[in-house]
């Protein structure tokens, strides 16, 4: 009997223990002076903010957010209408049940936290920084007023240095005491890097400092921490590294993108966000040659199964698009296509001899082509004695009439337009039956399209406007002279 009773007592006691445990999240808030009907819980994600929850506000400014499932870790926002003022909160597995009180007249400065030591530390730190900001601003004003008084400026610089050391000391002390806290993560992520002193001339020292900074740019960020993508500081940090600290050449950017993604891999959500972000960023780029970065990302990550979340149809489209663009990247040999002249003579693009070939796709009914044609004609005349030839392909095709017979009516427009617009300065060709499939091969979705090729038909530039050609060609000619020592 005793054994039976013990079992019953244990059975009854277990649910009591389970239900006493906190599940999900609950954030209680009281804001004196806030009288709107609703408040919102938002969060950072990449470079944007999203809403997670809505709370109905009681008459005394009390409201709360709660849910049965835990919040994903990150920095969250209590957003207050009508002007969207907000308070920031740190959320991780240990910060899901707590309360906050403050005043609408001084949202951040009056915050009191209960039940979350991390958030308490965070707001203590914000108050510490806020209390010292007036001093920093005053020192800055004094420096401006000192103008050329070097002695006075030196004294002010000492005060600024002392203030900086006080702030850095506070930061380092907090990080050392609570290294696993989110407050420490936030502080470390925003701490200035301190490069060593380098020897040499001023420019040499600056260059060495830049290289050091680039190599250590992410030292204070733990990319394996899944919370990072839900903070406001990761995205600008990554963007600065890719766009400002990396040479804006596809090969250099590919290396930088790989470096970031490799660091992100341990945190699946971070990796997923940035892989998608980089793919979209370079798919939409209007900078000539940056499609090489898109191709690199698609072929290295999507084509190899490293983006398993992508729907099958979308994945197929991404891979096919990258494979189609790959042969057209700057530095590749332009695909060889066979065309024909008005007399019917056949010619392969690679057999066309010219130090520089401007491959120009146009259509007689295309409005943009008509607009750019005078510039193209002038360009061809101005540069024909500089080793530049325009290989012009009219994209009109043979069509069928009402009886199903093939007609050259559309193709004939090519030749009449060439005559009318003095386009005989170009080498003009067509492929009326599209036997070369040049529209697919050269990804011709719209006209006009321009590719610049060297004597070996290597692609030097592409996707240019007619107005850009003189500058681009002048640069190519000058680069050739410098290379040959001319």
Secondary structure, DSSP 8 states (H G I E B T S, - for coil): -HHHHHHHHHHHHHHHHHHHS--SEEEEEEEET---SEEEEEEEETTEEEEEEEEE--TTSEEEEEESS---SEEEEEEETTTTEEEEEEESTT-SEEEEEEETTBTTTT-EEES-HHHHHHHHHHHHHHHHHHHHHHHHHHHHHHTT-HHHHHHHHHHHHHHHHHHHHHHHHHHHHTTTSHHHHHHHHHS--------SSHHHHHHHHHHHHHHTTTTT--TT-GGGGGSSSHHHHHHHHHHTSS-SSHHHHHHHHHHHHHHHTTSHHHHHHHHHHHHHHHHS--STTTHHHHHHHIIIIITTT--TTS-HHHHHHHHHHHHHHHTTSTTSB----EEE-TT--EEEGGG---SEEEEEEE-TT-HHHHHHHHHHHHHHHHHGGGTEEEEEEE----EE-TTS-EE-HHHHHHHHHHHHTTGGGSEEEE-TT-TT-HHHHTT-SSS-EEEEEETT-BEEEES--GGGHHHHHHHHHHHHHHHHT-
